[in-house]
Amino acid sequence: MSTSDEGEPSGASLSYSNILEREMENALKELDRPTKGLFLSGLAAGMNLSFGALFMGMVLTYSLSFPSTLVKQFLLAAASSVAFLFVVLGQTELYTAHTTLAVLPVLDGRTSMRELGRLWSVVYIANLVGCAVFAGLIAVLGPEMGIVAPAAFESLANALLAHPWWVILLSGVVAGWLMGTVTWLVAASRDTIGRVAVTLIVTAAIGFGPFHHAILGTTEVLGAMFLGTGVTLGQFGHFILWTTVGNTLGGGVFVAGLNYGHAALAGEEKDVEIDPGAETGDD
């Protein structure tokens, strides 16, 4: 999930066409990357994002009780959003970012569905492998250090699994929508402080729900399974199927599709001349 500074005049706001072009350029760079590089970057993203699951597990383990459900969800959201920051600022490849980012050049005719499929499949598999590795680390290290109790991950997993398929699907759409919004707003941000603020605020909403995010949720569910809480492989399969579909629809349709239509099909932007006299109030 890459970003770049374009060198526009300081203080000038970016138009929607500028933002779209930034996203296009970033996506084309990622589409041109060798498969091995994509896989390693995706592996790193999966492991880095998994810190969010670890941090949430630590919050639940260290806190014997919470003043209210609101406080509990706020703390979990804050803990998970830090890990999204690792991925965004580290510019590693996250599937739920590319459900938006990599769709744009396809819509614009600059690349093919085949290339999109290659990027998605490599990044997605690498993300899941990274999550599985980190979930194993949590299961081995967490109880031994007393920083993660099995009950904590059981609670995280149950919050994701205790729903029918259509709820998981729609929740996944919301999570993909939010994650796609992060990529769009990060491209619009002019400095690192802006990117940090956007990432923390928007991704915190995913953890606050909690809405179903395929990559972060994989570490939560697999962590619970590896810790022997009774979560089954079938439950994980049910979760990952509907969550992935939802995330893909949320990012690809509600962010990439709508924003492309807005930016590319809304007509040419026109400069508006401002009368200096009107600005100062002079006749």
Buried (B, 14 or more C-beta within 10 A) or exposed (E): BBBEEEEEEEEEEBEBBBBBBBBBBBBBEBBEBEEEEBBBBBBBBBBBBBBBBBBBBBBBBEEEEBEEEEEBBBBBBBBBBBBBBBBBBEBBBBBBBBBBBBBBBBBBEBBEEEBBEBBBEBBBBBBBBBBBBBBEBBBEEBBEEEBBBBBBBBBBBBBBBEBEEEEBBBBBBBBBBBBBBBBBBBBBBBEEEEBBEBBBEBBBBBBBBBBBBBBBBBBBBBBBBBBEBEBEEEBBEBBBBBBBBBBBBBBBBBBBBEBBEEBBEEEEEEEEEEEEEEEEEEE
